[in-house]
Amino acid sequence: MSKLKLIIAREYMSMVGRKSFIIMTILIPILMIACVLLPIGIGYLNREGSDVETVAVIDQTGRYGSALTDTDLYHFMPLRGDTVADPHKFYAQADGQLAAVVVIPHDIDSVHQLTIYSDKTINASLKMSLGRQLSDTITRAHVASYGVPNLQQMIDESSVNVDVKSVKWTDDGTETETSTEIAMGIGFVLAFLIYMFVLMYGAMIMNGVIEEKTNRIVEVIVSSCKPFELMMGKIIGVALVGLTQLAIWTVVMLALSAVAGSTLGLAMGDTFAMSNDPAALQAALAEGGNADMSGIVQAILGVNYLQIFLAFIFYFIGGYLLYAALFAAFGSAVDQANDASQFTTPIIIIMIISLYAGMACVENPNGPMALWCSMIPFTSPIVMMVRLPFDVPLWQLALSIILLFGTAALMVWIASRIYRIGILLYGKKTSYRDLIGWLRR
């Protein structure tokens, strides 16, 4: 145990003490926020930085072209159908001043189709804008054709958008407002964190094993400790590095939550204290000028963060042990990092399948696929993270964790059998048949 502790301490301090650890600890949250905000910013810049293009609209019906309204990207120039005989000639004569020519046929009321002409592929924004505006205009024209007085007004007034409010009952019958969107967001973030951590730290272990093997340092190390102790020391040491990063991010998130709570005019302590008292929470938010935020705050507080956080730690450790053992074993079986792709590719494919399965399970988190994928140890760390905010039964959670750690222990044993032989083997191209042979020795 003393040797194992020394190896763990060495691996931990060698990684935590690097500048790259500090940089990644700061950079990863920024990158995750950027992944959310960047598409919004790019879309805004794409609209703001574009010039307004002119689109000629040849209306053969004489009724719908003038109903088109300009957008941030396009100016529609309506023309009567009898004024333009040849759309292509008209477009060519414009000498680049037109982005496209739209022809609204005389029978659009029956065929429900128009044509856009241009010398380049039409932008999706133009197609969507034309389709949306003309669909509304033609629909209103059809309603007016029935000759019923105020029929369109009656249809508009009878149109209702229902706001769906979800409320969850606790064991004692207390009502707590919840949000499916918040649950989905939490599940996706936790699933992606496990996916990222397992791949990132698993690759670190494999590269570390290959580096020590290439430099022949491992021959000196195994002279004073067992290969199993060296492998477990690396796995546990890197796991502690990951938990350290998670602890840092948790503290930062709690601090930001406290600041956000103060901004809403409500201290975090008071918020959690009143989370079971909707009337008090509503009054406090109204006093702070944020009455509209009461439903959002109650939905955020309706999530069982303690259960999710504890389950995340268990699945992070179990999933990491399962995959890190394989990465360590495969790293010991090769001499160069390039040779490890034949072994790591199946692992990456399984992780990607798990991520896609988790995304698919959001629509039905209690369905058969979600249940089985959250029980299979190779997919459960990611899929169960997506299911957890939707209140997974306790027996499913317990069974999934037992299966995960049982399989992780089996993978550690298998990896140790491969590691003890592969770590001292040089100059040989290893295949899967060789790995199976090492397990039998």
C-alpha positions as CSV (number, residue, x, y, z in Angstrom):
1,M,0.0,0.0,0.0
2,S,2.9,2.4,0.7
3,K,4.2,1.9,-2.8
4,L,0.8,2.4,-4.3
5,K,0.4,5.6,-2.4
6,L,3.7,6.9,-3.7
7,I,2.7,6.1,-7.3
8,I,-0.6,7.8,-6.8
9,A,1.0,10.9,-5.2
10,R,3.6,11.0,-8.0
11,E,1.0,10.8,-10.8
12,Y,-1.3,13.4,-9.0
13,M,1.4,16.0,-8.3
14,S,3.0,15.6,-11.7
15,M,-0.3,16.5,-13.4
16,V,-1.7,19.1,-11.0
17,G,1.6,20.9,-10.9
18,R,1.6,21.5,-14.7
19,K,0.6,24.7,-16.3
20,S,-1.6,22.8,-18.6
21,F,-3.8,21.7,-15.7
22,I,-4.4,25.2,-14.6
23,I,-5.0,26.4,-18.1
24,M,-7.5,23.6,-18.9
25,T,-9.3,24.1,-15.6
26,I,-9.9,27.7,-16.6
27,L,-10.4,27.1,-20.3
28,I,-12.8,24.2,-20.3
29,P,-15.7,26.1,-18.6
30,I,-15.1,29.0,-20.9
31,L,-15.2,26.7,-23.9
32,M,-18.4,25.1,-22.8
33,I,-20.0,28.5,-22.4
34,A,-18.6,29.5,-25.8
35,C,-20.2,26.4,-27.4
36,V,-23.6,27.7,-26.2
37,L,-23.1,31.4,-27.0
38,L,-21.0,31.1,-30.1
39,P,-23.8,29.9,-32.5
40,I,-25.9,32.8,-31.3
41,G,-23.1,35.3,-31.8
42,I,-22.3,33.9,-35.2
43,G,-25.9,34.0,-36.3
44,Y,-26.1,37.7,-35.2
45,L,-22.9,38.6,-36.9
46,N,-24.0,36.8,-40.1
47,R,-27.2,38.9,-40.2
48,E,-25.6,42.2,-39.2
49,G,-22.6,41.9,-41.5
50,S,-24.7,41.1,-44.7
51,D,-25.9,43.7,-47.2
52,V,-29.6,43.8,-48.0
53,E,-30.2,42.0,-51.4
54,T,-32.9,42.8,-53.8
55,V,-35.2,40.0,-55.0
56,A,-37.6,40.6,-57.9
57,V,-41.0,39.1,-57.4
58,I,-42.9,38.4,-60.7
59,D,-46.5,38.0,-59.5
60,Q,-48.7,36.5,-62.2
61,T,-51.7,36.5,-59.9
62,G,-51.5,40.3,-59.2
63,R,-52.5,39.7,-55.6
64,Y,-49.7,38.2,-53.5
65,G,-46.4,40.0,-54.5
66,S,-47.2,43.2,-52.8
67,A,-48.0,41.4,-49.6
68,L,-44.4,40.4,-49.1
69,T,-42.6,42.4,-46.4
70,D,-38.8,43.1,-46.4
71,T,-36.5,41.3,-44.0
72,D,-33.1,42.2,-42.6
73,L,-31.5,40.3,-45.5
74,Y,-33.8,40.8,-48.4
75,H,-35.8,43.6,-50.2
76,F,-38.7,42.3,-52.2
77,M,-39.5,44.2,-55.5
78,P,-43.0,43.1,-56.7
79,L,-43.6,43.2,-60.4
80,R,-46.7,42.4,-62.4
81,G,-46.6,39.2,-64.3
82,D,-47.4,40.8,-67.7
83,T,-44.4,43.1,-67.4
84,V,-41.8,40.4,-67.5
85,A,-42.0,37.9,-70.3
86,D,-38.6,36.2,-69.8
87,P,-37.3,35.9,-66.1
88,H,-33.8,34.8,-67.2
89,K,-33.4,37.8,-69.5
90,F,-34.7,40.2,-66.9
91,Y,-32.2,38.7,-64.4
92,A,-29.3,39.0,-66.8
93,Q,-30.2,42.7,-67.6
94,A,-30.1,43.5,-63.9
95,D,-26.3,43.0,-64.2
96,G,-25.8,41.6,-60.7
97,Q,-28.2,43.9,-59.0
98,L,-30.7,41.1,-58.2
99,A,-30.1,38.2,-55.9
100,A,-32.9,36.1,-57.4
101,V,-36.1,36.3,-59.3
102,V,-39.3,34.8,-57.8
103,V,-42.1,33.8,-60.0
104,I,-45.5,33.4,-58.4
105,P,-47.6,31.4,-60.9
106,H,-51.2,32.3,-61.6
107,D,-52.4,28.9,-60.3
108,I,-50.5,29.1,-56.9
109,D,-53.8,28.9,-55.1
110,S,-54.2,25.3,-56.3
111,V,-50.7,24.0,-56.8
112,H,-49.2,25.8,-53.7
113,Q,-45.8,26.1,-55.3
114,L,-43.6,29.0,-56.6
115,T,-40.2,29.1,-58.3
116,I,-37.0,31.0,-57.4
117,Y,-34.5,31.6,-60.2
118,S,-30.8,32.5,-59.7
119,D,-27.4,31.8,-61.0
120,K,-26.3,30.3,-57.7
121,T,-27.8,28.1,-55.0
122,I,-30.6,29.8,-53.2
123,N,-30.1,30.6,-49.5
124,A,-32.2,28.8,-47.0
125,S,-33.2,32.1,-45.3
126,L,-34.8,33.3,-48.6
127,K,-36.8,30.1,-49.1
128,M,-38.1,30.1,-45.5
129,S,-39.0,33.7,-45.6
130,L,-41.0,33.4,-48.9
131,G,-42.6,30.2,-47.8
132,R,-43.7,31.5,-44.5
133,Q,-45.1,34.9,-45.8
134,L,-46.9,33.5,-48.8
135,S,-48.4,30.6,-46.8
136,D,-49.9,33.1,-44.4
137,T,-51.1,35.4,-47.1
138,I,-52.7,32.7,-49.2
139,T,-54.3,31.2,-46.2
140,R,-55.9,34.5,-45.3
141,A,-57.1,34.9,-48.9
142,H,-58.7,31.5,-48.8
143,V,-60.5,32.3,-45.6
144,A,-61.7,35.6,-47.1
145,S,-63.0,33.8,-50.2
146,Y,-65.7,32.1,-48.1
147,G,-67.5,35.4,-47.7
148,V,-68.2,35.0,-44.0
149,P,-68.1,38.4,-42.3
150,N,-65.2,38.7,-39.8
151,L,-64.2,35.1,-40.3
152,Q,-60.5,35.9,-40.2
153,Q,-60.9,37.9,-37.0
154,M,-62.8,35.0,-35.4
155,I,-60.1,32.6,-36.4
156,D,-57.4,34.9,-35.0
157,E,-59.2,35.4,-31.7
158,S,-59.9,31.7,-31.3
159,S,-56.3,30.8,-31.8
160,V,-54.9,29.9,-28.4
161,N,-51.3,29.0,-27.3
162,V,-51.4,26.8,-24.2
163,D,-48.6,27.2,-21.7
164,V,-47.8,23.8,-20.2
165,K,-46.9,24.0,-16.5
166,S,-45.4,20.8,-15.0
167,V,-45.8,20.2,-11.2
168,K,-44.2,17.3,-9.4
169,W,-45.6,15.7,-6.2
170,T,-43.2,14.8,-3.5
171,D,-43.7,11.9,-1.1
172,D,-45.6,14.1,1.4
173,G,-47.8,15.5,-1.3
174,T,-46.0,18.9,-1.7
175,E,-46.2,20.4,-5.1
176,T,-43.0,21.5,-6.8
177,E,-42.8,23.2,-10.1
178,T,-40.4,21.5,-12.6
179,S,-39.1,22.2,-16.0
180,T,-38.4,19.7,-18.7
181,E,-36.0,22.1,-20.5
182,I,-33.9,22.5,-17.3
183,A,-33.8,18.7,-16.8
184,M,-32.7,18.2,-20.4
185,G,-30.0,20.9,-20.0
186,I,-28.6,19.4,-16.8
187,G,-28.6,15.9,-18.3
188,F,-26.8,16.9,-21.4
189,V,-24.2,18.9,-19.5
190,L,-23.4,16.0,-17.1
191,A,-23.4,13.4,-19.9
192,F,-21.0,15.5,-22.0
193,L,-18.7,16.1,-18.9
194,I,-18.4,12.3,-18.4
195,Y,-17.8,11.7,-22.1
196,M,-15.1,14.4,-22.2
197,F,-13.4,13.4,-19.0
198,V,-13.3,9.7,-19.8
199,L,-11.8,10.2,-23.2
200,M,-9.4,13.0,-22.1
201,Y,-8.0,11.3,-19.0
202,G,-8.1,7.9,-20.5
203,A,-5.9,9.2,-23.3
204,M,-3.6,10.8,-20.7
205,I,-3.1,7.4,-19.0
206,M,-2.4,5.6,-22.3
207,N,0.1,8.3,-23.4
208,G,1.8,8.2,-20.1
209,V,2.2,4.4,-20.2
210,I,3.5,4.6,-23.8
211,E,6.0,7.4,-22.8
212,E,7.4,5.5,-19.8
213,K,7.6,2.3,-21.9
214,T,9.4,4.1,-24.7
215,N,11.9,5.8,-22.4
216,R,12.5,2.5,-20.6
217,I,11.6,4.2,-17.2
218,V,9.1,1.5,-16.6
219,E,11.8,-1.1,-16.3
220,V,13.3,0.7,-13.3
221,I,9.9,1.3,-11.7
222,V,8.7,-2.3,-11.9
223,S,11.9,-3.5,-10.3
224,S,10.6,-2.1,-7.0
225,C,6.8,-2.5,-7.4
226,K,4.4,-4.9,-9.1
227,P,2.9,-4.0,-12.5
228,F,-0.6,-4.0,-11.0
229,E,0.5,-1.4,-8.4
230,L,1.9,0.8,-11.1
231,M,-1.2,0.5,-13.3
232,M,-3.6,1.2,-10.4
233,G,-1.4,4.1,-9.2
234,K,-1.7,5.7,-12.6
235,I,-5.4,5.2,-12.8
236,I,-6.2,6.4,-9.3
237,G,-3.8,9.3,-9.5
238,V,-5.4,10.6,-12.7
239,A,-8.8,10.1,-11.3
240,L,-8.0,12.3,-8.4
241,V,-6.8,15.0,-10.8
242,G,-10.2,14.8,-12.5
243,L,-12.1,15.0,-9.2
244,T,-9.9,18.0,-8.2
245,Q,-11.0,19.8,-11.4
246,L,-14.6,19.0,-10.6
247,A,-14.3,20.3,-7.1
248,I,-12.8,23.6,-8.4
249,W,-15.7,23.9,-10.9
250,T,-18.3,23.1,-8.3
251,V,-16.9,25.9,-6.0
252,V,-16.9,28.4,-8.9
253,M,-20.5,27.4,-9.9
254,L,-21.7,27.9,-6.3
255,A,-20.1,31.3,-6.1
256,L,-21.7,32.3,-9.4
257,S,-25.0,31.0,-8.2
258,A,-24.7,33.1,-5.1
259,V,-24.0,36.2,-7.2
260,A,-26.9,35.4,-9.5
261,G,-29.2,35.0,-6.4
262,S,-28.1,38.4,-5.2
263,T,-28.8,39.9,-8.6
264,L,-32.3,38.6,-8.5
265,G,-32.8,40.4,-5.2
266,L,-32.9,37.1,-3.2
267,A,-30.1,35.6,-1.2
268,M,-29.3,32.0,-2.0
269,G,-29.9,30.9,1.6
270,D,-33.3,32.5,1.7
271,T,-34.1,31.1,-1.7
272,F,-33.5,27.5,-0.7
273,A,-35.2,28.1,2.6
274,M,-38.4,29.2,0.8
275,S,-38.2,26.7,-2.0
276,N,-40.9,24.6,-0.3
277,D,-43.1,27.7,0.3
278,P,-44.3,29.0,-3.1
279,A,-46.2,31.9,-1.6
280,A,-43.1,33.2,0.3
281,L,-40.9,32.7,-2.8
282,Q,-43.4,34.6,-5.0
283,A,-43.6,37.5,-2.5
284,A,-39.8,37.7,-2.1
285,L,-39.3,37.8,-5.9
286,A,-42.1,40.3,-6.4
287,E,-40.5,42.5,-3.7
288,G,-37.2,42.3,-5.6
289,G,-38.9,43.3,-8.8
290,N,-38.6,39.9,-10.4
291,A,-42.1,38.4,-10.1
292,D,-41.8,36.9,-13.6
293,M,-38.8,34.9,-12.5
294,S,-40.7,33.0,-9.7
295,G,-41.6,30.1,-11.9
296,I,-38.1,29.7,-13.3
297,V,-36.5,29.9,-9.9
298,Q,-39.0,27.3,-8.5
299,A,-38.3,25.0,-11.5
300,I,-34.5,25.3,-10.9
301,L,-34.9,24.5,-7.2
302,G,-37.2,21.6,-8.0
303,V,-34.3,19.5,-9.2
304,N,-32.8,17.1,-6.7
305,Y,-29.2,18.4,-7.1
306,L,-27.8,16.3,-4.2
307,Q,-28.9,13.0,-5.7
308,I,-27.7,14.0,-9.2
309,F,-24.3,15.2,-7.8
310,L,-23.8,12.0,-5.8
311,A,-24.8,9.8,-8.7
312,F,-22.5,11.8,-11.0
313,I,-19.6,11.1,-8.8
314,F,-20.3,7.4,-8.7
315,Y,-20.8,7.2,-12.5
316,F,-17.8,9.3,-13.1
317,I,-15.6,7.0,-11.0
318,G,-17.1,3.8,-12.3
319,G,-17.0,4.8,-15.9
320,Y,-13.5,6.2,-15.6
321,L,-12.2,3.0,-14.0
322,L,-13.9,0.9,-16.7
323,Y,-12.4,2.8,-19.6
324,A,-9.1,3.9,-18.0
325,A,-8.2,0.3,-17.3
326,L,-8.7,-0.5,-21.0
327,F,-6.6,2.6,-22.0
328,A,-3.8,1.5,-19.7
329,A,-3.9,-2.0,-21.0
330,F,-3.8,-1.0,-24.6
331,G,-1.1,1.6,-23.9
332,S,1.1,-1.2,-22.5
333,A,0.6,-3.4,-25.6
334,V,2.1,-0.9,-28.1
335,D,5.4,1.0,-28.5
336,Q,4.1,4.1,-30.2
337,A,0.9,6.1,-29.8
338,N,0.1,5.7,-33.5
339,D,-0.1,1.9,-33.1
340,A,-2.8,2.3,-30.4
341,S,-5.5,3.4,-32.8
342,Q,-6.6,-0.2,-33.6
343,F,-7.4,-0.7,-29.9
344,T,-8.7,2.8,-29.0
345,T,-11.1,3.1,-32.0
346,P,-13.7,0.6,-30.7
347,I,-13.6,2.5,-27.3
348,I,-14.3,5.8,-29.0
349,I,-17.0,4.3,-31.1
350,I,-18.7,2.9,-28.0
351,M,-18.5,6.3,-26.3
352,I,-20.0,8.1,-29.3
353,I,-22.8,5.6,-29.4
354,S,-23.5,6.2,-25.7
355,L,-23.6,9.9,-26.3
356,Y,-26.1,9.6,-29.2
357,A,-28.2,7.1,-27.2
358,G,-28.3,9.6,-24.4
359,M,-29.5,12.3,-26.7
360,A,-32.2,9.9,-28.1
361,C,-33.4,8.9,-24.7
362,V,-34.4,12.5,-23.8
363,E,-37.7,12.1,-25.7
364,N,-38.6,9.0,-23.6
365,P,-36.2,8.7,-20.6
366,N,-38.2,5.8,-19.1
367,G,-38.5,3.8,-22.4
368,P,-37.0,0.4,-23.1
369,M,-33.9,1.7,-24.9
370,A,-33.2,4.2,-22.1
371,L,-33.6,1.5,-19.5
372,W,-31.3,-1.0,-21.2
373,C,-28.7,1.6,-22.1
374,S,-28.6,2.8,-18.6
375,M,-28.0,-0.7,-17.3
376,I,-25.3,-1.7,-19.8
377,P,-22.0,-0.7,-18.1
378,F,-20.3,0.6,-21.2
379,T,-23.2,3.1,-21.9
380,S,-24.7,3.7,-18.5
381,P,-22.3,6.5,-17.3
382,I,-23.6,8.7,-20.1
383,V,-27.2,7.6,-20.6
384,M,-28.0,7.6,-16.9
385,M,-26.8,11.2,-16.6
386,V,-29.5,12.1,-19.1
387,R,-32.2,10.1,-17.3
388,L,-31.3,11.3,-13.7
389,P,-33.1,14.7,-13.8
390,F,-36.3,12.8,-14.8
391,D,-36.4,11.0,-11.5
392,V,-35.1,7.5,-12.1
393,P,-36.5,4.8,-9.8
394,L,-34.0,4.0,-7.0
395,W,-33.8,0.3,-7.8
396,Q,-32.7,1.1,-11.4
397,L,-30.1,3.5,-10.1
398,A,-28.7,1.0,-7.6
399,L,-28.7,-1.9,-10.1
400,S,-27.0,0.2,-12.7
401,I,-24.2,1.3,-10.3
402,I,-23.7,-2.3,-9.1
403,L,-23.3,-3.5,-12.7
404,L,-21.0,-0.6,-13.6
405,F,-18.6,-1.2,-10.7
406,G,-18.7,-5.0,-11.1
407,T,-17.8,-4.6,-14.8
408,A,-15.2,-2.0,-13.9
409,A,-13.5,-4.4,-11.5
410,L,-13.6,-7.1,-14.2
411,M,-12.0,-4.7,-16.7
412,V,-9.3,-3.8,-14.1
413,W,-8.5,-7.5,-13.7
414,I,-8.3,-8.1,-17.4
415,A,-6.2,-5.0,-17.9
416,S,-3.8,-6.1,-15.2
417,R,-3.2,-9.4,-17.0
418,I,-2.4,-7.6,-20.2
419,Y,-0.4,-4.8,-18.5
420,R,2.0,-7.2,-16.7
421,I,3.2,-8.7,-20.0
422,G,2.8,-5.8,-22.4
423,I,4.6,-3.3,-20.3
424,L,8.0,-5.1,-20.8
425,L,7.4,-6.2,-24.4
426,Y,9.2,-4.2,-27.1
427,G,9.5,-4.3,-30.9
428,K,6.4,-6.5,-31.6
429,K,3.2,-5.6,-33.4
430,T,0.4,-6.6,-31.0
431,S,-2.9,-8.0,-32.2
432,Y,-6.1,-8.9,-30.4
433,R,-5.1,-12.5,-30.6
434,D,-2.0,-11.7,-28.6
435,L,-4.0,-9.9,-26.0
436,I,-6.3,-13.0,-25.6
437,G,-3.2,-15.2,-25.3
438,W,-1.8,-12.9,-22.5
439,L,-5.0,-13.3,-20.5
440,R,-4.5,-17.1,-20.4
441,R,-1.0,-16.9,-19.0
